[in-house]
Amino acid sequence: MNIKKPNYYNISLEEIKNLHGDKKPRLLLHGCCGPCSCWPLLFLCPHFDVTIMFNNSNIYPEAEYTKRLEELKRLLECIKRDFNFDVGLIVTPYDNDEFDKDLAPYGNEREGGRRCMICYRKRMGEAYDYAEENGFDYFTTVMTISRQKNSLILNSIGKELEAKHSKTKYFYSDFKKDDGIEKGKALRDKYGLYQQLCCGCKYTYEEGERRRIEKGLEK
C-alpha cells in the first residue's frame, strides 16, 4: 500500500505565514555539512533566528568530519558577509566509536535501510533534546535537501520526536522543492565548498573513495 506523501514544502510555507510578532522565533537546525546547509539557511534565516547544530559522529574518518565542519564554518562566514544572517553554531564532541555501536549490526545493509533510519533518529533526537533544553521554539534538519534521503521518513521522525517534546515545535520541510537543490548548488559553487562524495559513515566510505578516484580528485 502506497502512502501519499504530504506536501511538506507547502506545510513549511504555511507555518512561516502564520508566524507573528516582530521578534524572530529561535530555530535549531541540524546541519550535516556545508553544501546541504546552503539553501535551508537562506530559506529559514529571513523568518527565524537560526542556530546550526553539528552533531555528526556518524562521519568517518575523523579527518572527513573535521573537513566538513570547517567547510560549514566557512559557509556561515559567507552567509554573514553576503546576506547579513548571523547564524550560531553548536558543535558536539566527536565519538564515532560510540555512535557506531547502534549502526554496526546493520553494516552490510544498503544505504537507505535500517542503519540509516537509526542514524537519522539518533542525530535528530540528540539535537531536538538540546533545542528543548535550551529554549528553542522550533527544530528541523537540513537533510530533506538531499536527493538520497526521503523527506517522508525524515519528517515522520520529526513528528515522532515532537510528540516527546512539549516546548519545541518541529518545522516540517522539503528543501528540495522549488528548485532547492539547484539553488543550493549555485551557492556551493559560488563559495567553492567541498562537495563530499558519500553520506559520511564508514559503511559508505569505500563508495565515496571509488567515486573520488573515478573523478580524479585529490584526497
C-alpha positions, 0 to 999 in steps of 0.5 A: 500500500502506497502512502501519499506523501504530504506536501511538506514544502507547502506545510513549511510555507504555511507555518512561516505565514502564520508566524507573528510578532516582530521578534524572530522565533529561535530555530535549531537546525541540524546541519550535516555539512556545508553544501546541504546547509546552503539553501535551508539557511537562506530559506529559514534565516529571513523568518527565524533566528537560526542556530546550526547544530553539528552533531555528526559522529556518524562521519568517518574518518575523523579527518572527513568530519573535521573537513566538513565542519570547517567547510560549514564554518566557512559557509556561515562566514559567507552567509554573514558577509553576503546576506547579513544572517548571523547564524550560531553554531553548536558543535558536539564532541566527536565519538564515532566509536560510540555512535557506531555501536547502534549502526554496526549490526546493520553494516552490510545493509544498503544505504537507505535501510535500517542503519540509516533510519537509526542514524537519522533518529539518533542525530535528530533526537540528540539535537531536538533534546538540546533545542528543548533544553535550551529554549528553542521554539522550533527544530528541523534538519537540513537533510530533506535537501538531499536527493538520497534521503526521503523527506517522508521518513525524515519528517515522520521522525520529526513528528515522532520526536515532537510528540516527546517534546512539549516546548519545541515545535518541529518545522516540517520541510522539503528543501528540495522543492522549488528548485532547492537543490539547484539553488543550493548548488549555485551557492556551493559553487559560488563559495567553492565548498567541498562537495563530499562524495558519500553520506559520511559513515564508514559503511559508505566510505569505500563508495565515496573513495571509488567515486573520488578516484573515478573523478580524479580528485585529490584526497 
